[in-house]
């Protein structure tokens, strides 16, 4: 029943424009030190990372409207080594009390969905797919979404964002380099190889352990700039809220 609900609400008319059937060549991010491999493809139509309602019912009227943002590349498919990865978003001030985490295959079929409570806003949130979620098959692209449920009775008011992800293991040479690389150098190594989600995970862990490390702060800024999100770079990654 859950999967049919996902497909109905985010089905052919609204999801497939985000996951077009054609694949293009990935565009290089802005920061050279974080360039992904040139053959790291990108589905057509992922710009913007999602959709938002015409009326932002669950955002305060007294302040400028912030943007719900996926920490995910929009110009190439981010790689992960994890079969059940962690994804992250920026959550602006909102009156929404719950969010919905979903996973789709490349054809737009709903594979997993769960509701999670919102405990904080104006912060980064991280969502880890649990053991109940299907493991990502290697070399297959998936699309994940996070939806803010603004009105339980009118789900077209949801604000939805997301990103592409593909699970694969590093080749033998990269595995050898990763085994002897640490700290910021490991973040860069993951990012340059296209393993966006592992680069982000590694950097978040480093910043949580060393929140006042200036070099980590600069790396955080560069990493967000590499996917076109310089406006979020001033927020420290150690402020992530687990969900």
Buried (B, 14 or more C-beta within 10 A) or exposed (E): EEBEEBBEBBBEEBBBEBBBEEEBEBBBBBBEEBBBEEEBBBBEBBEEBBBBBEEBBBBBEEEEEBEBBBBBBBBBBBBBBBEBBBBBBBBBBBEBEEBBBBBBBBEBEBBBBBEEEBEEBEBBBBBBBEEEBEEBEEEEBBBBBBBBBBBEEEBEBBBBBBBBBBBBEBEEEBEEBBEEBEBBEBBBBBBBBBBBBBBBBBBBBBBBEBEEBEEBBEBBBBBBBBBEBEEBBEBBBBBBBEB
